[in-house]
Amino acid sequence: MLFSVSLQSSGVGSATLVSGNTWGDCVSWAEGTGKVIQSINIQQQILILVNSSSDESYSVGLKDTITNSLYTYIIYDTYSNVDKWVEAQPDMAVQNISLQKRTFVQL
């Protein structure tokens, strides 16, 4: 499962995408950071993890032009590579691409 975790320490907020088996695992990790938990939200996006050490990810929304189904991805990679990946998706129309600054943690 993917979780978007917002933490705060000394008035400074940070965002992290956490991949873990359960909500409880994510909460335990967040509590272990020693920071104040602002929020934990389940993410329904599809994760494409190319560069897990980066704190830059892109939220990409695509719409299947045949079925009209919407798909949302979180891609940890450079914008150039994300753009190439999007262009290579058959029968998909871009709905949005946005930069998200958040670290990735695999539990």
Contacts in CASP RR format, 6 or more apart in sequence:
PFRMAT RR
TARGET T0000
AUTHOR 0000-0000-0000
METHOD contacts of the structure
MODEL  1
MLFSVSLQSSGVGSATLVSGNTWGDCVSWAEGTGKVIQSINIQQQILILV
NSSSDESYSVGLKDTITNSLYTYIIYDTYSNVDKWVEAQPDMAVQNISLQ
KRTFVQL
1 19 0 8 1.000
1 20 0 8 1.000
1 21 0 8 1.000
1 22 0 8 1.000
1 23 0 8 1.000
1 26 0 8 1.000
1 42 0 8 1.000
2 17 0 8 1.000
2 18 0 8 1.000
2 19 0 8 1.000
2 20 0 8 1.000
2 42 0 8 1.000
2 43 0 8 1.000
2 44 0 8 1.000
2 45 0 8 1.000
2 47 0 8 1.000
2 74 0 8 1.000
3 17 0 8 1.000
3 18 0 8 1.000
3 19 0 8 1.000
3 20 0 8 1.000
3 23 0 8 1.000
3 26 0 8 1.000
3 40 0 8 1.000
3 41 0 8 1.000
3 42 0 8 1.000
3 43 0 8 1.000
4 15 0 8 1.000
4 16 0 8 1.000
4 17 0 8 1.000
4 18 0 8 1.000
4 39 0 8 1.000
4 40 0 8 1.000
4 41 0 8 1.000
4 43 0 8 1.000
4 102 0 8 1.000
5 15 0 8 1.000
5 16 0 8 1.000
5 17 0 8 1.000
5 18 0 8 1.000
5 26 0 8 1.000
5 30 0 8 1.000
5 37 0 8 1.000
5 39 0 8 1.000
5 40 0 8 1.000
6 13 0 8 1.000
6 14 0 8 1.000
6 15 0 8 1.000
6 16 0 8 1.000
6 37 0 8 1.000
6 38 0 8 1.000
6 39 0 8 1.000
6 40 0 8 1.000
7 13 0 8 1.000
7 14 0 8 1.000
7 15 0 8 1.000
7 16 0 8 1.000
7 30 0 8 1.000
7 33 0 8 1.000
7 35 0 8 1.000
7 36 0 8 1.000
7 37 0 8 1.000
7 38 0 8 1.000
8 14 0 8 1.000
8 35 0 8 1.000
8 36 0 8 1.000
8 38 0 8 1.000
9 34 0 8 1.000
9 35 0 8 1.000
9 36 0 8 1.000
13 38 0 8 1.000
14 35 0 8 1.000
14 102 0 8 1.000
14 103 0 8 1.000
15 100 0 8 1.000
15 101 0 8 1.000
15 102 0 8 1.000
15 103 0 8 1.000
16 102 0 8 1.000
16 103 0 8 1.000
16 104 0 8 1.000
16 105 0 8 1.000
17 43 0 8 1.000
17 47 0 8 1.000
17 57 0 8 1.000
17 74 0 8 1.000
17 102 0 8 1.000
17 103 0 8 1.000
17 104 0 8 1.000
17 105 0 8 1.000
18 26 0 8 1.000
18 29 0 8 1.000
18 30 0 8 1.000
18 104 0 8 1.000
18 105 0 8 1.000
18 107 0 8 1.000
19 47 0 8 1.000
19 104 0 8 1.000
19 105 0 8 1.000
19 106 0 8 1.000
19 107 0 8 1.000
20 26 0 8 1.000
20 106 0 8 1.000
20 107 0 8 1.000
21 107 0 8 1.000
23 40 0 8 1.000
23 42 0 8 1.000
25 107 0 8 1.000
26 40 0 8 1.000
26 107 0 8 1.000
27 37 0 8 1.000
27 40 0 8 1.000
29 105 0 8 1.000
29 107 0 8 1.000
30 37 0 8 1.000
30 40 0 8 1.000
31 37 0 8 1.000
43 74 0 8 1.000
44 72 0 8 1.000
45 59 0 8 1.000
45 72 0 8 1.000
45 73 0 8 1.000
45 74 0 8 1.000
46 71 0 8 1.000
46 72 0 8 1.000
46 73 0 8 1.000
46 74 0 8 1.000
47 73 0 8 1.000
47 74 0 8 1.000
47 76 0 8 1.000
48 73 0 8 1.000
48 74 0 8 1.000
48 75 0 8 1.000
48 76 0 8 1.000
48 77 0 8 1.000
48 85 0 8 1.000
49 76 0 8 1.000
49 104 0 8 1.000
50 75 0 8 1.000
50 76 0 8 1.000
50 77 0 8 1.000
50 81 0 8 1.000
51 76 0 8 1.000
51 77 0 8 1.000
51 78 0 8 1.000
52 76 0 8 1.000
52 104 0 8 1.000
52 106 0 8 1.000
54 76 0 8 1.000
54 77 0 8 1.000
54 104 0 8 1.000
55 101 0 8 1.000
55 102 0 8 1.000
55 103 0 8 1.000
55 104 0 8 1.000
56 76 0 8 1.000
56 78 0 8 1.000
56 99 0 8 1.000
56 100 0 8 1.000
56 101 0 8 1.000
57 74 0 8 1.000
57 75 0 8 1.000
57 76 0 8 1.000
57 99 0 8 1.000
57 100 0 8 1.000
57 102 0 8 1.000
57 104 0 8 1.000
58 74 0 8 1.000
58 75 0 8 1.000
58 77 0 8 1.000
58 79 0 8 1.000
58 82 0 8 1.000
58 97 0 8 1.000
58 98 0 8 1.000
58 99 0 8 1.000
58 100 0 8 1.000
59 72 0 8 1.000
59 73 0 8 1.000
59 74 0 8 1.000
59 96 0 8 1.000
59 97 0 8 1.000
59 98 0 8 1.000
59 100 0 8 1.000
60 72 0 8 1.000
60 73 0 8 1.000
60 74 0 8 1.000
60 75 0 8 1.000
60 82 0 8 1.000
60 86 0 8 1.000
60 94 0 8 1.000
60 96 0 8 1.000
60 97 0 8 1.000
61 70 0 8 1.000
61 71 0 8 1.000
61 72 0 8 1.000
61 73 0 8 1.000
61 94 0 8 1.000
61 95 0 8 1.000
61 96 0 8 1.000
61 97 0 8 1.000
62 70 0 8 1.000
62 71 0 8 1.000
62 72 0 8 1.000
62 73 0 8 1.000
62 86 0 8 1.000
62 89 0 8 1.000
62 92 0 8 1.000
62 93 0 8 1.000
62 94 0 8 1.000
62 95 0 8 1.000
63 69 0 8 1.000
63 70 0 8 1.000
63 71 0 8 1.000
63 92 0 8 1.000
63 93 0 8 1.000
63 95 0 8 1.000
64 70 0 8 1.000
64 71 0 8 1.000
64 91 0 8 1.000
64 92 0 8 1.000
65 91 0 8 1.000
65 92 0 8 1.000
65 93 0 8 1.000
66 91 0 8 1.000
70 95 0 8 1.000
71 92 0 8 1.000
74 100 0 8 1.000
75 82 0 8 1.000
75 85 0 8 1.000
76 104 0 8 1.000
77 85 0 8 1.000
79 99 0 8 1.000
82 97 0 8 1.000
83 97 0 8 1.000
86 92 0 8 1.000
86 94 0 8 1.000
86 97 0 8 1.000
END
